[in-house]
């Protein structure tokens, strides 16, 4: 195997160029650190409220017919969003509503 001798300045430039190229070849929707923080916070907030409603229902809290209907409507909407996120080709833009 042959050896290649490079100066330190050339090595630094080579590494910088490789890092720049890496940025350009990454997929467009590569996550940026912290990019989804607000989204994750929202999902966790929804999760906590759902758990609270489940506990209330388990403890015998009365939930009227209209409120149950709203929950079922939200579940249908959530299922559509979930299917779009999980199953739809990421290159397609699919309206949720």
C-alpha positions in Angstrom: 0.0 0.0 0.0 1.4 3.4 -0.9 1.7 6.3 1.5 0.5 9.8 0.8 2.2 12.7 2.6 0.2 15.9 3.1 0.9 19.0 5.0 -1.3 19.8 8.1 -2.8 22.8 6.3 -3.7 20.5 3.4 -5.3 18.0 5.8 -7.4 20.7 7.5 -8.6 21.9 4.1 -9.4 18.4 3.0 -11.4 17.7 6.2 -13.3 21.1 5.8 -14.1 20.2 2.2 -15.3 16.7 3.2 -17.6 18.3 5.9 -19.0 20.8 3.4 -19.7 18.0 0.9 -21.4 16.0 3.6 -23.8 18.8 4.2 -24.7 19.0 0.5 -25.3 15.3 0.1 -27.6 14.8 3.2 -31.3 14.3 2.6 -33.3 17.5 2.6 -35.4 16.4 5.5 -32.6 15.4 7.7 -33.6 16.4 11.2 -31.8 19.4 12.7 -31.0 19.0 16.4 -33.8 20.7 18.4 -36.0 21.1 15.2 -38.8 19.0 16.6 -38.7 20.2 20.2 -42.0 22.2 20.0 -43.7 19.4 18.1 -42.6 16.8 20.7 -43.7 19.1 23.6 -47.1 19.3 21.9 -47.4 15.5 21.6 -46.4 15.0 25.2 -49.0 17.6 26.3 -51.7 15.7 24.3 -50.5 12.4 25.8 -50.8 13.8 29.4 -54.3 15.1 28.8 -55.4 11.9 27.2 -54.1 10.0 30.3 -56.0 12.3 32.6 -59.2 11.8 30.7 -58.7 8.0 30.8 -58.2 8.2 34.6 -61.3 10.4 34.9 -63.4 7.9 32.9 -62.0 5.0 34.9 -63.0 6.7 38.1 -66.6 7.1 36.9 -66.5 10.7 35.7 -69.6 11.5 33.5 -68.7 12.3 29.9 -71.7 13.5 28.0 -72.6 12.3 24.5 -71.4 15.5 22.8 -68.0 15.2 24.4 -67.7 11.6 23.5 -68.5 12.5 19.9 -65.8 15.1 19.9 -63.3 12.6 21.1 -64.3 10.2 18.4 -64.0 12.9 15.8 -60.5 13.8 17.0 -59.6 10.2 17.0 -60.6 9.9 13.3 -58.6 13.1 12.5 -55.6 11.8 14.5 -55.7 8.4 12.6 -55.6 10.3 9.3 -52.6 12.3 10.4 -50.9 9.1 11.8 -51.4 7.2 8.6 -50.0 10.1 6.5 -46.9 10.3 8.8 -46.3 6.6 9.0 -47.4 5.2 5.6 -47.3 7.9 3.0 -44.3 8.3 0.8 -42.3 11.2 2.3 -41.8 12.8 -1.1 -45.5 13.3 -1.5 -47.3 16.3 0.1 -50.7 15.1 1.4 -53.3 17.4 2.8 -54.6 16.3 6.2 -58.0 17.8 6.1 
